[in-house]
């Protein structure tokens, strides 16, 4: 069961995440761990921190930037991508990206 890392409480509540976040950290994967994703490399794994919500971070991907254009601290915008199985996935884009995505 998830618990607060500060007080160890298991009491939690869902809140609406803001649309804006900042890149806390990332890595770029260059070697596929499976043949199923061979054509997707290189890809990034990003840890983003939501603006205005202290301590909340999410592991995701930045979908609109080449690896060499990703910078720690950059402002990102939350978008939703629907996977092949119909499940919405939170992804991120550069906040200056003109493309807009909405939650399904």
C-alpha positions in Angstrom: 0.0 0.0 0.0 1.4 3.4 -0.9 2.3 5.7 2.0 3.5 9.3 2.4 7.3 9.3 2.5 7.3 12.1 5.1 4.7 10.9 7.6 4.0 7.3 6.5 0.2 8.0 6.4 -1.8 5.8 4.0 -4.6 8.4 3.8 -4.7 9.9 0.4 -7.0 11.8 -2.0 -7.1 12.3 -5.7 -6.6 15.8 -7.1 -6.6 17.3 -10.5 -3.1 17.6 -11.9 -2.1 20.9 -13.4 -1.3 21.1 -17.1 2.2 22.4 -16.5 5.2 20.6 -15.1 9.0 20.9 -15.1 11.5 18.3 -16.1 13.2 17.0 -12.9 15.4 14.4 -14.6 15.6 12.1 -17.6 17.6 9.5 -19.5 17.7 8.5 -23.1 17.5 4.8 -24.0 19.7 3.9 -27.0 19.7 0.1 -26.8 16.3 -1.7 -27.1 15.7 -4.3 -24.3 13.4 -6.1 -26.7 12.9 -6.6 -30.4 9.4 -5.2 -30.0 10.7 -1.7 -29.3 13.8 -1.8 -31.6 12.3 0.8 -34.0 11.5 3.2 -31.2 15.0 3.8 -30.0 16.3 6.3 -29.0 13.5 7.2 -26.6 13.4 9.2 -23.4 12.3 8.3 -19.9 11.4 11.5 -18.1 10.7 12.3 -14.4 8.5 15.4 -14.3 7.4 17.5 -11.3 4.0 19.1 -11.5 3.9 22.9 -11.0 2.2 23.9 -7.8 2.2 20.4 -6.3 5.2 19.9 -4.1 6.8 16.4 -4.1 4.6 14.9 -6.8 6.6 13.4 -9.7 5.6 11.2 -12.5 7.7 8.9 -14.8 6.6 9.4 -18.4 8.0 10.5 -21.8 8.5 13.7 -23.7 6.9 13.1 -27.1 7.8 16.1 -29.2 11.5 16.7 -28.7 14.7 15.1 -30.0 16.9 13.8 -27.2 19.5 16.6 -27.8 16.8 19.3 -27.2 15.7 18.0 -23.8 16.9 20.1 -20.8 16.4 19.6 -17.1 14.2 22.3 -15.7 12.4 22.9 -18.9 8.7 23.6 -18.8 6.4 20.8 -20.0 2.7 20.5 -20.8 0.7 17.4 -19.9 -1.1 15.7 -22.7 -3.0 12.4 -23.1 -2.2 9.7 -25.5 -4.5 6.8 -26.0 -2.7 3.4 -26.2 -3.7 0.7 -28.6 -5.7 -1.0 -25.8 -7.7 2.2 -25.2 -6.0 3.2 -21.9 -5.1 6.9 -21.7 -1.4 7.5 -20.9 -0.1 10.8 -19.5 2.7 12.1 -21.7 4.4 15.5 -21.9 5.3 18.0 -24.6 7.4 21.2 -24.6 5.1 23.9 -23.2 5.8 26.0 -26.4 4.6 23.2 -28.6 1.6 24.3 -30.7 -0.1 20.9 -30.6 -2.9 20.5 -28.1 -4.0 17.2 -26.6 -6.9 16.7 -24.2 -7.8 13.9 -21.8 -10.1 11.4 -23.5 
